[in-house]
Amino acid sequence: MHIRQSFDIVSLFAGFPTRNPVLRPFLAAIGLLVQLLVLLMLPLAASQAQEARPATLLLENVRVIIGDGSVLQDAAMLVADGRIVSVGQRSNMEVDESVEIIDLNGKTLVPAFIDSHAHLGYEGHRSWGGSNYSRDNLIDHLQRYAYYGFSAVFSAGSDPDTLALEVQQAQLRGDFDAARFLFAAGMAPPGQGPNDQFLVHALALEQQTGQKILYGVANAEQATEAVQQIAAKKLSVIKIWVDDRGGSQQKLSQDLYREIVAAATQNGIEVYAHQQYASDMPGLIEAGVTGFLHGRIGADLGMDIARQLGQAQAFVVPNMGLGELRREAIGLDPFLQQSLPEAVAARLLESDRRSRIPLRSTAVEAELQASFAALLDAEVDILLGTDAGAVPDHFFGYTGHRELEIFVRLGMTPMQAIVAATSKPAQRLGLDDLGLLRPGYSADFMVLENNPLEDIRNTRSIESVYLNGRALDRERLAEGFTH
């Protein structure tokens, strides 16, 4: 059909009405030229169409970490139209000549990770603050997550709602490839909530955009009204702050957060908590909070609270790296350098505040390990979350891999850490097609050069990242990030 249309173009130009017979051969030549250009463009158009649609792939001779605690050795995975079709032994899979077969030579497949606690939009890498928040910056952050092998990220209560919803819709349309963007409404006493530095920027951003970020509630009536407003926007999570910030803010009272949770439950909305201390957890558990975005791991979180968490089936995000990495010369880490301009990495080298090998108190480390063990013994769902973006220089994607290293140091096995980064957050955040390498799930995964079950640091050995069955151009992304 395309060829016939191009010949019609030749006829059209050759028969173009003109009173000058000398022009007729030139018009015919122009028609022939147009025909040739069309023919030359056809392969490009076909190629672009092929790129837009995920290819059918068979990845074979590979270790497959499913994401539920199981692993398949010397296995294969078939992917078509962005979904996983089959996972198992290669001998059980019949494919035709149209399937692209990739021999991974003993490498490892692992589901793409999910960050259950972050704050997108404010980090500018050369600066930090609400003035950086924009559609483009939000997409940049989601693409940084994708670069580091993440399929989704939950931004916890600090996003202008209209802009955030617009970016979600653009992503659903396929306007850009990146980690999926989830966000929550934020709620606290009026004019309060995030840390003091963050709060100034969030309130200024509200005023600048005219969009809602923080719902201030001072009584039960305001709490009910705010929840109804959030429900009308079809948001599924409310994040509450129960923290007086060392006396600089008012702490959300127990009576008030009970009203919030009750109203949210009636509207099918979950409530996650930022709590000041582990001692705040029992009251929040009793109120019906389903998740804690700061674990407050340590001596105060012992077996009693761990059991309460387990019985209530509430999840915990430890967020250990937020405190640790700010004391470390992370600018020396090649894994981070891949995604930062040299000038940004240079300010994160050894200094009075940052050490190459930070010292850890033996006593504190023992307390952390005991608290972590209590959560594991009580079978509490521990989720990967980083609080990335809440403070300057706590970077997206990179900090997730570092958090898993801390999990293993404190007592998890590498397999448990991977489950905490994949299927557990997918289940708790309602992402029913992510977090597992199983038939029917979205083909969101990493190809790792080395086996992370032998050393959790091998999650850094990323050869490629696939989202919706398509390989990311990580080299192009890195070039954009570093420049």
C-alpha positions as CSV (number, residue, x, y, z in Angstrom):
1,M,0.0,0.0,0.0
2,H,2.8,2.4,0.8
3,I,4.5,1.8,-2.5
4,R,1.3,2.3,-4.4
5,Q,0.7,5.6,-2.6
6,S,4.2,6.8,-3.5
7,F,3.6,6.0,-7.2
8,D,0.4,8.0,-7.0
9,I,2.5,10.9,-5.7
10,V,4.7,10.6,-8.9
11,S,1.6,10.7,-11.1
12,L,0.2,13.6,-9.2
13,F,3.3,15.7,-9.8
14,A,3.7,14.6,-13.4
15,G,0.1,15.5,-14.1
16,F,0.2,18.7,-12.3
17,P,-1.6,21.3,-14.4
18,T,0.8,23.9,-15.9
19,R,0.9,26.0,-19.1
20,N,4.7,25.7,-19.3
21,P,5.7,22.3,-20.9
22,V,9.3,22.8,-19.8
23,L,8.2,22.5,-16.1
24,R,6.5,19.1,-16.6
25,P,9.6,16.9,-16.5
26,F,10.8,18.9,-13.5
27,L,7.5,18.2,-11.7
28,A,7.8,14.5,-12.5
29,A,11.3,14.5,-11.1
30,I,10.1,16.2,-7.9
31,G,7.4,13.5,-7.6
32,L,10.1,10.8,-8.0
33,L,12.2,12.5,-5.3
34,V,9.2,12.5,-2.9
35,Q,8.6,8.9,-3.7
36,L,12.2,8.0,-2.8
37,L,12.0,10.0,0.4
38,V,8.8,8.2,1.5
39,L,10.5,4.8,0.8
40,L,13.5,5.8,2.8
41,M,11.4,6.9,5.7
42,L,9.3,3.7,5.9
43,P,12.0,1.6,7.7
44,L,12.5,4.5,10.2
45,A,8.8,4.7,10.8
46,A,8.6,0.9,11.2
47,S,11.5,1.0,13.6
48,Q,10.0,3.7,15.7
49,A,6.7,1.8,15.9
50,Q,8.6,-1.3,16.9
51,E,10.5,0.6,19.6
52,A,7.2,2.0,20.9
53,R,5.8,-1.5,21.4
54,P,7.7,-3.8,23.8
55,A,9.5,-6.6,22.0
56,T,8.9,-10.3,22.7
57,L,12.0,-11.5,24.6
58,L,13.3,-14.7,25.9
59,L,16.0,-14.3,28.5
60,E,17.7,-17.6,29.1
61,N,20.6,-19.2,31.0
62,V,19.8,-16.9,34.0
63,R,19.2,-17.1,37.7
64,V,15.7,-15.7,38.5
65,I,15.1,-14.3,41.9
66,I,11.3,-14.3,42.0
67,G,10.8,-11.7,44.8
68,D,8.9,-13.9,47.2
69,G,11.9,-15.6,48.8
70,S,12.4,-18.2,46.1
71,V,15.0,-18.5,43.3
72,L,15.3,-20.5,40.1
73,Q,18.7,-21.6,38.9
74,D,19.6,-21.9,35.2
75,A,16.2,-20.7,34.2
76,A,14.5,-18.6,31.5
77,M,11.9,-15.9,31.4
78,L,9.6,-15.1,28.4
79,V,8.3,-11.5,28.0
80,A,5.7,-10.2,25.5
81,D,3.8,-6.9,25.2
82,G,5.4,-5.6,28.4
83,R,4.3,-8.6,30.6
84,I,5.9,-11.7,31.9
85,V,4.5,-14.7,30.0
86,S,6.5,-17.6,31.5
87,V,9.2,-18.2,34.1
88,G,10.9,-21.6,34.4
89,Q,13.0,-24.1,32.5
90,R,13.9,-23.2,29.0
91,S,13.0,-26.7,27.7
92,N,9.4,-26.0,28.6
93,M,9.2,-22.9,26.5
94,E,8.4,-23.0,22.8
95,V,9.1,-19.8,20.9
96,D,9.0,-18.9,17.2
97,E,11.5,-17.0,15.1
98,S,10.0,-13.6,16.0
99,V,11.2,-13.9,19.6
100,E,14.5,-12.2,20.5
101,I,16.6,-14.6,22.5
102,I,19.1,-13.2,25.0
103,D,21.6,-15.5,26.6
104,L,22.5,-14.0,29.9
105,N,25.3,-16.4,30.7
106,G,24.5,-17.1,34.3
107,K,23.6,-13.5,35.3
108,T,20.7,-12.7,37.7
109,L,17.2,-11.3,37.2
110,V,15.6,-9.6,40.1
111,P,12.3,-7.6,40.2
112,A,12.8,-3.9,40.0
113,F,12.8,-2.3,43.5
114,I,10.2,0.0,45.1
115,D,10.9,2.9,47.4
116,S,8.1,3.1,50.0
117,H,9.1,6.5,51.4
118,A,10.5,9.5,49.5
119,H,9.9,13.2,48.9
120,L,10.2,14.1,45.2
121,G,10.5,17.4,43.5
122,Y,12.6,19.5,45.9
123,E,16.1,18.2,45.2
124,G,17.9,20.2,42.5
125,H,21.3,18.5,43.0
126,R,22.9,21.9,42.9
127,S,20.3,23.3,45.3
128,W,17.4,22.1,47.4
129,G,14.0,23.7,47.9
130,G,10.5,24.3,46.7
131,S,11.7,26.5,43.9
132,N,13.0,23.4,42.2
133,Y,9.6,21.7,42.2
134,S,8.3,21.4,38.6
135,R,6.9,18.8,36.2
136,D,10.4,18.3,34.6
137,N,12.2,18.0,37.9
138,L,9.6,15.4,39.1
139,I,10.1,13.4,36.0
140,D,13.9,13.7,36.4
141,H,13.6,12.2,39.8
142,L,11.4,9.3,38.6
143,Q,14.0,8.6,35.9
144,R,16.8,8.6,38.4
145,Y,14.9,5.9,40.3
146,A,14.5,4.0,37.0
147,Y,18.2,4.3,36.3
148,Y,19.0,2.6,39.6
149,G,16.5,-0.2,39.0
150,F,13.3,1.0,40.6
151,S,9.8,0.4,39.2
152,A,7.9,2.7,41.6
153,V,8.3,5.2,44.4
154,F,5.9,6.6,47.0
155,S,6.2,10.3,47.7
156,A,5.0,10.9,51.2
157,G,2.8,14.0,51.7
158,S,4.8,16.8,50.2
159,D,3.5,17.2,46.6
160,P,1.2,19.8,45.1
161,D,-1.8,17.7,44.3
162,T,-2.9,19.0,41.0
163,L,0.6,18.9,39.4
164,A,1.2,15.5,40.9
165,L,-2.0,14.1,39.5
166,E,-1.1,15.6,36.1
167,V,2.2,13.8,36.1
168,Q,0.5,10.6,37.1
169,Q,-1.9,10.9,34.1
170,A,1.0,11.7,31.7
171,Q,2.8,8.6,32.9
172,L,-0.3,6.5,32.3
173,R,-0.5,7.9,28.8
174,G,3.1,6.7,28.2
175,D,4.5,10.3,27.8
176,F,7.7,9.2,29.5
177,D,9.5,6.1,30.8
178,A,10.3,6.1,34.5
179,A,9.5,4.6,37.9
180,R,5.8,4.8,38.7
181,F,4.8,7.8,40.7
182,L,2.7,7.4,43.8
183,F,1.9,10.1,46.3
184,A,0.0,10.8,49.5
185,A,-1.9,13.8,51.0
186,G,-0.2,15.2,54.0
187,M,-1.9,16.1,57.3
188,A,-0.8,17.7,60.5
189,P,-1.7,20.6,62.8
190,P,-2.2,23.8,60.8
191,G,1.0,25.1,59.3
192,Q,3.1,22.2,60.6
193,G,4.3,18.7,59.7
194,P,7.6,18.3,57.8
195,N,10.9,19.1,59.4
196,D,11.3,22.9,60.0
197,Q,13.5,23.5,56.9
198,F,11.2,21.4,54.7
199,L,8.1,23.0,56.1
200,V,9.1,26.5,55.0
201,H,9.5,25.3,51.5
202,A,6.4,23.3,51.4
203,L,4.2,26.2,52.6
204,A,5.9,28.5,50.1
205,L,5.2,26.1,47.3
206,E,1.6,25.9,48.3
207,Q,1.3,29.6,48.1
208,Q,3.2,29.8,44.8
209,T,1.2,27.1,43.0
210,G,-2.2,27.6,44.7
211,Q,-2.3,23.8,45.1
212,K,-2.9,21.7,48.2
213,I,0.1,20.0,49.9
214,L,-0.6,20.0,53.7
215,Y,-4.0,19.7,55.2
216,G,-3.9,21.5,58.6
217,V,-6.4,20.2,61.1
218,A,-7.1,21.6,64.6
219,N,-10.3,19.8,65.5
220,A,-12.5,16.8,64.6
221,E,-14.6,18.8,62.2
222,Q,-11.6,20.0,60.2
223,A,-10.2,16.4,60.2
224,T,-13.4,15.0,58.7
225,E,-13.7,17.8,56.2
226,A,-10.1,17.4,55.1
227,V,-10.5,13.6,54.7
228,Q,-13.6,14.2,52.5
229,Q,-11.6,16.6,50.3
230,I,-8.9,14.1,49.9
231,A,-11.4,11.3,49.1
232,A,-12.9,13.6,46.4
233,K,-9.5,13.7,44.7
234,K,-9.4,9.9,44.8
235,L,-6.2,9.8,46.8
236,S,-5.7,6.5,48.5
237,V,-3.2,7.4,51.3
238,I,-2.9,10.1,54.0
239,K,0.4,10.6,55.7
240,I,0.2,12.2,59.2
241,W,3.0,13.8,61.2
242,V,3.0,13.0,64.9
243,D,6.1,14.9,65.9
244,D,6.8,18.2,67.7
245,R,10.2,18.5,66.1
246,G,12.0,19.0,69.4
247,G,9.5,21.6,70.6
248,S,9.4,23.8,67.5
249,Q,6.0,22.4,66.4
250,Q,2.8,21.2,67.8
251,K,2.4,17.4,68.0
252,L,-0.8,15.9,66.4
253,S,-2.8,14.8,69.4
254,Q,-4.0,11.2,69.9
255,D,-7.7,12.3,69.9
256,L,-7.2,14.1,66.6
257,Y,-5.3,11.3,64.8
258,R,-8.0,8.9,65.9
259,E,-10.6,11.1,64.2
260,I,-8.4,11.2,61.0
261,V,-8.0,7.5,60.9
262,A,-11.7,6.8,61.5
263,A,-12.8,9.2,58.8
264,A,-10.1,7.9,56.4
265,T,-11.2,4.3,57.0
266,Q,-14.8,5.2,56.2
267,N,-13.6,6.6,52.9
268,G,-11.4,3.6,52.0
269,I,-8.2,5.6,52.6
270,E,-5.1,4.2,54.4
271,V,-3.2,6.3,56.9
272,Y,0.6,6.1,57.2
273,A,2.4,7.8,60.1
274,H,5.6,9.7,60.7
275,Q,5.9,9.3,64.4
276,Q,8.4,11.0,66.7
277,Y,9.3,8.0,68.9
278,A,8.7,4.2,69.1
279,S,6.6,5.0,72.1
280,D,4.1,6.7,69.8
281,M,3.5,3.5,67.9
282,P,1.1,1.6,70.3
283,G,-1.5,4.5,70.2
284,L,-1.2,4.8,66.4
285,I,-1.6,1.0,66.0
286,E,-4.7,1.1,68.2
287,A,-6.1,4.0,66.1
288,G,-5.7,1.9,62.9
289,V,-2.7,3.3,61.2
290,T,-1.4,0.7,58.7
291,G,2.2,1.7,58.2
292,F,5.0,3.6,59.8
293,L,7.4,5.6,57.6
294,H,10.1,5.9,60.3
295,G,10.9,2.7,62.1
296,R,12.6,4.4,65.1
297,I,14.7,1.2,65.3
298,G,16.6,1.1,68.6
299,A,16.3,0.3,72.3
300,D,12.8,1.8,72.5
301,L,11.4,-0.6,69.9
302,G,11.7,-3.9,71.6
303,M,9.7,-7.2,71.4
304,D,6.5,-5.8,73.0
305,I,6.0,-3.1,70.3
306,A,7.2,-5.5,67.6
307,R,4.5,-8.0,68.6
308,Q,1.9,-5.2,68.5
309,L,3.0,-4.3,65.0
310,G,2.9,-7.9,63.9
311,Q,-0.5,-8.6,65.3
312,A,-1.9,-5.4,63.7
313,Q,-0.2,-6.3,60.4
314,A,1.3,-2.8,60.2
315,F,4.4,-2.3,58.1
316,V,7.5,-0.5,59.1
317,V,10.0,1.5,57.0
318,P,13.3,1.6,59.0
319,N,14.9,4.6,57.2
320,M,18.3,3.9,58.6
321,G,20.3,5.5,55.8
322,L,18.8,8.9,56.4
323,G,20.9,9.3,59.5
324,E,23.9,7.3,58.4
325,L,24.7,8.5,54.9
326,R,24.9,12.2,55.9
327,R,28.0,11.3,57.9
328,E,29.7,9.4,55.0
329,A,31.8,10.7,52.1
330,I,29.4,9.4,49.6
331,G,30.9,11.5,46.8
332,L,33.7,9.0,46.7
333,D,31.3,6.2,45.7
334,P,31.4,5.4,41.9
335,F,27.9,4.0,42.1
336,L,26.6,7.5,43.0
337,Q,29.1,9.3,40.7
338,Q,27.3,7.7,37.8
339,S,24.3,10.0,38.3
340,L,25.8,13.3,39.6
341,P,27.7,16.2,38.0
342,E,31.3,16.2,39.2
343,A,30.8,19.4,41.1
344,V,28.0,17.9,43.2
345,A,29.9,14.8,44.0
346,A,33.0,16.9,44.9
347,R,31.1,18.6,47.8
348,L,30.3,15.2,49.2
349,L,33.9,14.1,49.7
350,E,35.8,13.7,53.0
351,S,35.3,16.7,55.3
352,D,34.7,17.6,59.0
353,R,31.1,16.3,58.6
354,R,31.8,13.3,56.2
355,S,34.1,10.4,56.8
356,R,35.4,7.8,54.3
357,I,34.6,5.1,56.9
358,P,32.2,6.4,59.5
359,L,32.8,5.1,63.1
360,R,29.9,3.2,64.7
361,S,29.3,2.8,68.4
362,T,29.4,-0.9,69.2
363,A,26.7,-0.4,71.9
364,V,24.3,1.4,69.5
365,E,24.9,-1.1,66.8
366,A,23.9,-3.9,69.2
367,E,20.7,-2.0,70.1
368,L,19.9,-1.6,66.4
369,Q,20.5,-5.3,65.7
370,A,18.3,-6.4,68.7
371,S,15.5,-4.1,67.6
372,F,15.7,-5.3,64.0
373,A,15.7,-8.9,65.2
374,A,12.5,-8.2,67.3
375,L,10.7,-7.0,64.1
376,L,11.9,-10.1,62.1
377,D,10.9,-12.5,64.9
378,A,7.4,-10.8,65.1
379,E,7.1,-11.2,61.3
380,V,6.5,-7.5,60.8
381,D,6.6,-6.4,57.1
382,I,9.7,-4.4,56.8
383,L,9.7,-2.3,53.6
384,L,12.5,-0.5,51.8
385,G,12.1,3.2,52.1
386,T,14.7,6.0,52.1
387,D,13.1,9.4,52.8
388,A,15.2,10.5,49.8
389,G,14.6,14.1,48.9
390,A,13.5,15.2,52.4
391,V,16.9,16.8,53.0
392,P,19.6,17.9,50.7
393,D,22.0,15.3,49.2
394,H,20.0,12.2,50.1
395,F,19.8,10.9,46.6
396,F,17.1,9.0,44.7
397,G,17.7,5.4,43.8
398,Y,21.2,5.3,45.1
399,T,20.1,5.5,48.7
400,G,17.8,2.5,48.2
401,H,20.7,0.2,47.4
402,R,22.5,1.6,50.5
403,E,19.5,1.0,52.7
404,L,19.5,-2.7,51.7
405,E,23.1,-3.0,52.7
406,I,22.1,-1.6,56.2
407,F,19.3,-4.2,56.4
408,V,21.7,-7.0,55.9
409,R,24.2,-5.5,58.3
410,L,21.5,-5.4,61.0
411,G,20.4,-9.0,60.5
412,M,18.5,-9.7,57.3
413,T,19.6,-12.2,54.8
414,P,20.2,-10.9,51.3
415,M,17.0,-12.7,50.2
416,Q,15.0,-11.1,53.0
417,A,16.3,-7.7,51.9
418,I,15.3,-8.2,48.3
419,V,11.8,-9.3,49.4
420,A,11.7,-6.0,51.5
421,A,12.5,-4.1,48.3
422,T,10.1,-5.9,45.9
423,S,7.0,-8.0,46.8
424,K,6.5,-6.5,50.3
425,P,6.2,-2.9,49.2
426,A,4.2,-3.8,46.1
427,Q,1.7,-5.6,48.3
428,R,1.4,-2.8,50.8
429,L,1.2,0.0,48.2
430,G,-1.4,-1.8,46.1
431,L,0.8,-2.4,43.1
432,D,-0.6,-5.8,42.2
433,D,1.4,-6.2,39.0
434,L,4.9,-5.3,40.4
435,G,7.4,-6.8,42.8
436,L,7.4,-10.4,41.5
437,L,8.8,-12.1,38.4
438,R,5.7,-14.2,37.7
439,P,3.4,-14.7,34.7
440,G,1.0,-11.8,34.3
441,Y,3.2,-9.3,36.1
442,S,4.7,-6.2,34.5
443,A,8.1,-7.0,33.1
444,D,9.9,-4.6,35.4
445,F,13.3,-6.1,36.4
446,M,17.0,-5.7,36.6
447,V,19.7,-7.8,35.0
448,L,22.6,-8.0,37.5
449,E,26.1,-9.1,36.6
450,N,26.7,-10.7,40.0
451,N,24.5,-12.6,42.4
452,P,23.1,-10.5,45.2
453,L,22.3,-13.6,47.3
454,E,26.0,-14.0,47.8
455,D,26.6,-10.3,48.6
456,I,23.8,-7.7,48.8
457,R,26.2,-5.1,47.4
458,N,25.9,-7.0,44.1
459,T,22.6,-5.1,43.5
460,R,24.9,-2.4,42.3
461,S,26.1,-4.6,39.4
462,I,23.3,-3.4,37.1
463,E,23.8,-4.5,33.5
464,S,20.3,-3.3,32.3
465,V,16.9,-2.2,33.6
466,Y,13.6,-3.1,32.0
467,L,10.4,-1.3,32.6
468,N,7.2,-2.6,30.9
469,G,9.4,-5.0,28.9
470,R,11.6,-2.3,27.4
471,A,15.2,-1.8,28.2
472,L,16.1,1.7,29.5
473,D,18.8,3.6,27.8
474,R,20.8,4.0,31.0
475,E,23.8,5.5,29.2
476,R,21.7,8.3,27.8
477,L,20.0,8.9,31.1
478,A,23.4,9.0,32.9
479,E,24.7,11.5,30.4
480,G,21.8,13.8,31.1
481,F,22.2,13.4,34.9
482,T,25.9,14.2,35.0
483,H,25.6,17.2,32.7
